[in-house]
């Protein structure tokens, strides 16, 4: 009994102190507590549990936030979030008793945004495959409000009769609705604006106090095209920053299934691709694509040409063991063969390929053992060991119009100890463009591992 009395006293003190801090009376707070409006007195004077219920905690803190937002002076440098956060820190017990349950209610609402099934009748019930989190933030928050205040939101939308807000209702509609209901609609619009702002507050607090929750608003599950049971969670902010992409529903993974593009892409490499429309003119710039060939779906480097009023695909292998192919850009059914364009690859390889990368070249076989190094190059070579074919290959790569970092990396892996590469690579204008300081350290005449590692990162 003493324990219950203690909890009752602590809970009463906590709620009343928060109301006092926000200059909010019990009657004023009750008006903004949604379906808990008749429960505040009971929670203040009769509640003796360790933590408050999630839904009540959410709407109570929402009421506190609304009161603080009204009293905040815009001229002061302190933000609404800082004002709210400082209140939490100043009042002992808020975090465990009210904030965490409120954030759990927020998280459960976020998790409920994708219901998976569209409600219908009989045979009209259909699965909803759209991800609301692939849409912009306005639509996400709008859906969020429909979960937080489901009954009110549904009645509100019906009352608006297709208009954006109560002020835009026609005079006839306003008269039909009546002054009392119109006032309730306008009050709910004020609550909607508060929930929109409070959503941002909760998202910030969630990352501080519940960092182990991976929100679908922050992360996107991207599946494999050729393995429906597998995929990765990727941070949306990183995708936006690195690939300038906002429509995450067009992204998919593909695991390389042949060595046609080796060493650029090898069997087992996980590649991130974006779906591409056949009407997208950027495909004619060429590049690495996921396409449907006769033998199945695969990764190919493509170029395009026009032949007899139809587009032809030229498939160019990076692996010298294969030959290029030419075929129509559409199949026999008139469907485009192009599924998507590669925008990133993992660089993972199978065990077999790793063994091939470490094979000892012919001229070193016998009693000689190659020196190990961080790049896993194939051999310790000197300029005399290079054939004309190797020299031609180095010059071909260095003279490419659009030289890539991975191509430099491959040259370094294979020829880094040759005098020929040292003389031709360091001061080459295209190398200096990517590595302004050069590839060699000042202390020793050796390619620096750190230089390439930092650039690759």
N, C-alpha and C positions, 0 to 999 in steps of 0.2 A: 504493500500500500504506500509506504514511504517513497519507494522508487517511482510509482505512478504519480504521486503528488509532486515529486521533484521535476519529472518530465513535463507535467502539466504547467508548472510554474515557469520552467525554462521556455517552453513553447509560447506561452502567453507573452512573456517578456520580449522574446525575439520578434514576434509579429507586431506587437505594439510599438517597439522601437523602430522597426522598418517603416511603419506608417507615419510615425512622428518625424523620421528623417526626411520622408518625401512630402511632409505637410499634407497628409491625406487622411481624412476622417474615415471611420469604419463604413458609414453610409455611402460616402463617395467611392470607396474601394469596392463595395458590394455592387455598385452599378456597372463596374467594368470587369467583373469576374465571370462573365458568360454564364454557363449553367451552374456555377458555384455561388451565384449572387445571394442565395438564401442560406449559405453554409458558413459564412465568415465568422459569425458569432460563435458557432459551435467549435470551429477550429481554434479560436482565440481562448475560449473559456473551458472547453471540455476535451480537447485533444491531448492524449497522453502517450502517443507513440514516439519512437525515436526519430523517424523521418516522416515528412508530410507526403501525401499521395502525389503522384507525378502530375496529373492533370491540374489539380489545385495549385501546386507549386508553380507550374508554368503560367497560369493565368494571374496568380498573385504577383509574381515578378513582372509580368506584363503590365499590370496595373501600376506597380511601383515605377516601372520605366516610363509609362505615359505621364505620370505625375512629375517625374524628374525632367522629362523632355519639355514640359510646359514651363517649369521654373528655371530652366537653363538660360543663361544670358549668352546670346550669340556672339557678343563682343569679347567674352572671355575665351582664353585660348584652350581651356579644357574641353574635350569633346564629350558627346553623350556617352560613348563607350567608357571613357576614363571616369566619368561621373558615376556610372553604374558599377564599374569595376572597383572603384574606391569604396563604394558603399558595401560591397561584398566583403572586402578585406577588413573594413572597420567594425563589422558586426560579427562577432564570433558565433559559429554554429550555422551561418547562412549556407556555406558551401555544402556541408554534409546533409543538413536537414532540408534545404529548399532548392539550392542551385543544381546539385547533381540530379535529383528527381526531375526537375524542370528540363534539364538538358536531355535526360533519358526520354521524356515525353517528346521533345523536339526531334530526337534521333529516330524514335519509333514512327513519328509522322513522316520524316524524310524517307524512311524505309518502306512506307506504305504508298509512296507516290506512284510506283509502278505496280498496279494491282495484278497485271497479267491477263485478266479476263474482262472483256467488255460485257456489261450486263445487258441481256436481251431476252427474248422470249422464244421458247422452243428451239427450233433449228437456227434461229438468228443469233444465238450466243456464239461469239467469236473470240478467239484469243488475240490479245493486243500485243504485238511484237515491237511496238514503238517504245523507245526509251525516252521518257520525259526529260532526262538529264542531258540528252543530246541537243535539246532546244535551248533558246536563250533564257537568261535569268528571269525575265519578266514572266514567261510562261511557267517556269519552275515555281516561283513564289506564288503565282496565281493558283496553281495546283496545290501547293502547300497550304494555303489559306482554306481551300476547299476540304482539306483533311482536318485542320485544326478546328475550324468552325463549320462542320459539315452541314448541320441542319440550317443554321443561319445563312450560310453561303448559298445553299440551294434555294431558299425562300427569297433571298436577295436577288439572285439572277432571274427568278420568275417575275418578281415585282418590277424589275427594270424594263421588262418587255422588249428586250433587244437594244436598249439604249446603253451608253457607256457609264453613265452615272445618274443620280437622282435629279441633278440640276438640268439635265438635258431632256427629262420627261416632258411630254406635251402637257398643256394645261388641262386637257380632257382627262389624260391619264392621272395627273395629280389629283384632280377632283374625284376621280373614281377610287383612287387608293385611299384618300382621306388624310387629314392633317396628322392624326396620331401615327398611322403606319408610315407616312412620309418622314416624320421625325425619327422613327426607329430606323428607317433605311439610311438616313443621313448620319445617324449615330454609328451605325454599322460601318459606314464608309470611313469614319474617323478611326474606328477599331482596325479596319483593313490596313490603313496607312501605318498605324502603330505596329501591327503584326509584321508588315514588310520591313520596317526598321528593326524590330526585335529579332526577326529572322537573321539579320546580319550580326546583331549582338550575340545571339546564341551560337552562330557559326564560329565566331571569334573565341567565345568562351569554351566551346566544345574542344577546340584545338589546344587550349591551355589545360583544361581539367579532365578531358577524356581523349587524350591523344591517340589511344590505340583503336579508336573507331575509324574505319576507313570509309568515308562517306562516298556514296555514288555521285555526289555533287563535285567531289575532288578527283575521283578515280574512275576510269573506264575499263571495263572488262572487254578485251579484244580477243576474239576467237580465231582459231586456225581455219582456213578454208578447207584444208585437207585433213583436219582432225577435229570434229565438232565437239569432242569431249575435253579439249585442251585450250588454253589461252593464258593471257597475262593481264594483270592489273597494271595500268599505266597512269601516271599522274597527268591530268588534263593540262595543267599549267605548263608542264614540260613539253607536251605535244604542241600546244599553241606557240610556245617560244621557239621551238626548234623547227617546226614544220609549217607554221602559219596556217593551221587547220582548226576550224571551229565545229565542223560537222563530223563528229566522232563515229556516227553510224556508218560512214563510208570506209572506215579503217578495218583491216583484217590482217591476220598473219598467214604466212605460207611457208612450210618447211621444204627447202630445196630437195628435189627427189632425183636429181641426176648431176653429172659432172660437166655438163655442156658449157657452163660458165666458169669452171675452175680456171685460175685460182681466185677470181673475183668472188664467186659464190660457189660453195661446194656442198656435196650431199650432207644434209643435217643442219645446214645454216637456217636459222629462223629469220625470215624477212618480213618487215612491216610494209604493207602496201595500201594504197588508197584506190577505191573503185573509181573507174574513169568512164565517162560517157563516150561512145564512138563519135559523137558530134563535137567533142572537145578538141579544138584545133592544136592544143599544146602537145598532143600525142605525136604530131608530125615532126616535133623536135627530136624524136627518137629517145632511146634510153632503155632501162631495164623494165620489163613488163611481165605480168602473169598472163599467159595466153593459153588457149585451148588448141592443141595440135591433134592430129589424128590419133596419136598414141596416148593422149591424155593432157591434163593440165600441167604446165611447167613454167620455168623462168627462162626468158630469152632476152638478148639485147636486140632491139629492133630498129630498123630504118624503114621508111615508106617511099614508095614510088607509084606513079600512075601508069597503068597499062590498060589500053583499050577501055577508057572511061571507068575503070575500077581500080581501087587502091590495092597495091600488092605489098605484102610484108616481106622484108628481107631479114632473116634471122642470122645474126653474126655471132659465132661462138668465140669465147675467150680462150677456150681449150683448143690447142692446135691439133688435137687428135680428131676433131670433128670438122665438118665442112659446112659452109653457109647454105641456107635453104631459102627458097622463094615460094610463097603461096598466097592466095587471095586473103584479104583482110576479113572477109565474111565466109561462113561455112555454107554448106549446101542448102540450109534452111534460111539463109539471109541474115543470120545472127552474127554480130561482131565476135571475132575470136579473142579480142582483148578484154580481160577481166579487170585488171588494175595495174597501177604503176608502183614499182618498188621505191620507197623513200628512205628505208633504213634496213641494214642487215646486222645480225648478231656477231657473225664471225666464228660461231661455234662449228666444230668439225667432228666427224666420227673418228673412232680410234684408228680405223684403217687409213684415213687420210693423214692423221698425225704421224703414223709410221712412215708413210710415203714422204712427208715433209722432212723427215730425219734420215732418209736414205743416204748412204755414203756414196759420193760420185765415183765413177770408174777409176779416175786417176789417183784417188786416195785409198782405194781398196788394197788390202794386204796387211802390212804391219803398221801402217800409219793410222793414227786416231785423230779425228778432227777436234779442234779446240771448241769447247762449249762456249756459248755466249747467250746473252739475254734475249736475242732476237730469234734464236733457233735457226740460223742460216744453214744452208746445205753444206757448205764447205769452206775451208780456208784456202782462198785462191790468190794467185798472183796474176799480174797482167799477162805473163807468158802463157798462163793456163787458159786464157780466154780465146775462144774460137772467133772467127769472123762472124759467125752466126750470132754469138753472144753480143759482140760489139754492135752489130746492126740492130739487135733487139734493144740494147740500152739507148742508142741514138734515136730509135723510133719512138720510145717512150718519152724521152726528154724533149723531143721536137713536136709532141702532140699539141694540138691547138688548145685543148682544155685539160691540162695536166691535173690529176687528182692526187690527194694525199696517200690513198691506198696504193697507187701505182708507184709512188716514190718509196713507200714502205716495202713493197715487194722487191724493188731493185736493191734496196739496202739489205734486205734479208738474204738475197742470193749472191750479191757481188760486193758487199761492204768492205772486204779486205783487199780488193784489187786496186792496183795503182791507177788503172784506167778510169775506174769509177771516181776515185778521189780527185783526179785531175779534171774530170769533165762535169762532175755534179755540183761541187761546192759553189762555183762562181757562175753557174748557168743562170741566166736572167729569170727563168721560170721557177727555179729552185729558190732564188733570192726573194721572189715575190711571196712565196709561201713561208720561207724561213729567212727573214731579213738578216739574221745574224749568222747564217750558214749552218751547215750540219756538223762541222768539226769543232772540237774543243781547242782552246788555245794551248793547253798544257801538252797534249799529245796529238800526233797526227792520226786521230781516230774519230770515227763518227760517234757523236754523243748519244747515248741511250736516252738521256733525259730530254734532249731537244725534241725527238720524235714522240716520246711518251707524252710530253706536255701538249704538243700540237694535236696528237690523237685525242687526248682528253677534252 
